[in-house]
Amino acid sequence: IDPEFYAAIPEPPDGGWGWMIVAASFLCNMVVDGIAYTFGIFFPEFVDHFKAPKGTVAWVGSLLSGCYLSAGPLVSALTNRFGCRAVCIGGSIVSCIAFLLSTIVQDVGSLMVTFGVMAGIGFGLVYLPAIVSVNQYFSKKRALATGIAVCGSGMGAFVFAPFCQYLLSIFSWKGALMILAGLSLNCAVFGSLMRPLLASDNPHTKPLLQRIWEEKERQRQDSLCNSHMSDTLSEMLDMELLKNPAFALICVSNIVGMMGFCIPFMYIADSAVLKGIDKDKAAFLLSLIGITNMMGRLLFGWLSDLPQINCLLLNNLSLCFSGVAVFLMPFCYTYSATVAACMIFGSIVAAYILLTSIILVELFGLDNLTNSFGLLSLCRGAACMIGPPLAGSLFDFTGSYDVPFFLSGAMMVVSGIMSFFIPYVRNTAQKLEVVQDFASPLEEIPEESDVEEEDEETENVDNVETVV
């Protein structure tokens, strides 16, 4: 490799302008997840305006979350090609236009396209560059910087829930969406702060793993745009991983768990209103989930760095206990009991999202993180599109949120129980591979007559060479 190549590799400064990147990422996460998590505030307004069943309207929020997650592989390809700054600015513009178009739609189907698909893709274009840019600017302090950045999600849920309820009380839902469109456009300002790193003056201080990664990125940049995106997508959607029994079990477990995970965020406010709780207090329940989730991420992030902590076990226990909290929500007949259940759910479920990348690295290695995370994001996105509409249909059928919350809690508990078997499945698969390697047939030993014939042929060849 040309030594000058290493001189062109930017070195993470672990500070400086990087903290501005952290602030920009925090604000991007705050806006994106703040709006996504508070769809439940708009949910009753959409039901009343369009006179549609709740199961149908729930598809709007499900598509928003599902496209937000499922767009990950495509956004990764665009980020590798055009950089974090351009993609984040483009995503903010897309989401702003999507919310503005949502104010003029005439039916739920059109709202699914604008508010669901279009805004979801726009949010995906903002979210991933915000996380990637932090990792580019930090190496030694990467965990701390990323932890601060992702706390914007919890802060967004905490701030936007009462804010959206206030907007609805002053303006109609159309006026509120116009204001959210303007707030989404602010992500273009935050994205403009994500300037690319300058080349390093010292070529010998780069970690080897990062040099390899940067070399791979440089090779990709030399190809055409279409070829580049195709190669990136094929790498991120490496279906060979699905042949790994442990990873297949993780995907199934996450599909089940994510279907249950999305239901409380969408229906907790509406279910509280049906119990006679004031709308402002009902909206504050989402704020409680958001702020406790943020504190839970900080706590579980600290715990996961301890050498004696098993991150997979922590994840499984988080799923089980948060599922129990959701399962008990229908039995919370007072506001204080509902507040307690939301606080328990928000704080404990934080580990489920936080530890994903850590668990994937521990089980399948750092070299498979991109592929495994891309496939897992697709599974989670599909689950987000299924869970809330299913719960809404159950409400339309039963007239109560009890069954949807029972289903949500049960699915999260089942997901946690399934995940307990991941180490056993992984170890069993590894043992089978070892047995198959030892059981492979040995190469046939050549017979003596074959050896004599080969010797004669060799002697003839030698004679010919001598003559020549």
Number of C-alpha atoms within 10 A of each C-alpha: 6 6 9 9 13 21 17 15 21 21 24 22 16 18 16 10 14 23 16 15 28 28 19 24 33 26 25 32 27 25 27 27 24 27 24 24 26 27 22 24 28 19 19 16 15 21 17 11 12 12 12 14 15 22 19 18 24 30 25 28 29 29 29 28 29 27 25 30 25 24 21 25 26 18 25 24 20 20 21 18 22 12 18 29 22 20 27 30 23 20 28 31 23 23 31 26 21 24 25 20 19 24 17 11 15 11 14 22 14 15 24 23 19 25 26 25 23 26 32 31 28 29 34 31 30 35 28 23 28 31 21 17 26 27 20 19 26 22 17 12 14 16 16 14 25 20 18 17 24 25 23 26 25 28 26 27 31 27 21 26 27 22 19 23 22 14 17 18 13 11 13 11 20 17 15 21 25 18 18 21 23 17 17 27 21 18 31 21 16 23 27 15 20 27 15 13 16 11 13 17 13 13 17 11 12 17 10 10 10 16 18 12 10 17 16 11 13 14 10 18 14 10 13 11 15 11 11 19 22 14 15 20 19 13 15 22 20 15 13 8 16 16 9 15 16 22 21 15 19 20 21 18 22 25 26 25 29 26 27 31 27 22 26 24 23 25 23 22 28 19 19 23 16 13 14 12 16 14 17 17 17 26 27 22 25 33 28 25 27 32 23 24 28 25 18 23 27 20 15 20 19 13 15 18 12 10 8 8 11 13 23 24 15 17 24 21 21 23 29 22 19 26 29 20 23 28 23 17 24 19 12 15 12 12 17 10 14 21 20 16 22 26 21 21 27 27 24 26 26 27 26 24 12 19 18 15 14 15 17 20 16 12 16 16 12 14 10 17 18 19 22 24 19 24 22 25 22 22 22 25 25 21 24 31 23 21 26 32 23 20 29 25 18 19 18 15 10 12 11 15 22 19 16 26 25 19 22 27 29 20 26 31 26 18 26 27 16 18 25 15 13 20 14 12 17 17 12 14 15 14 12 11 12 11 11 11 10 10 9 8 8 7 6 6 6 8 8 9 9 10 11 11 11 12 12 12 12 12 12 12 12 12 11 10 9 8 7 6
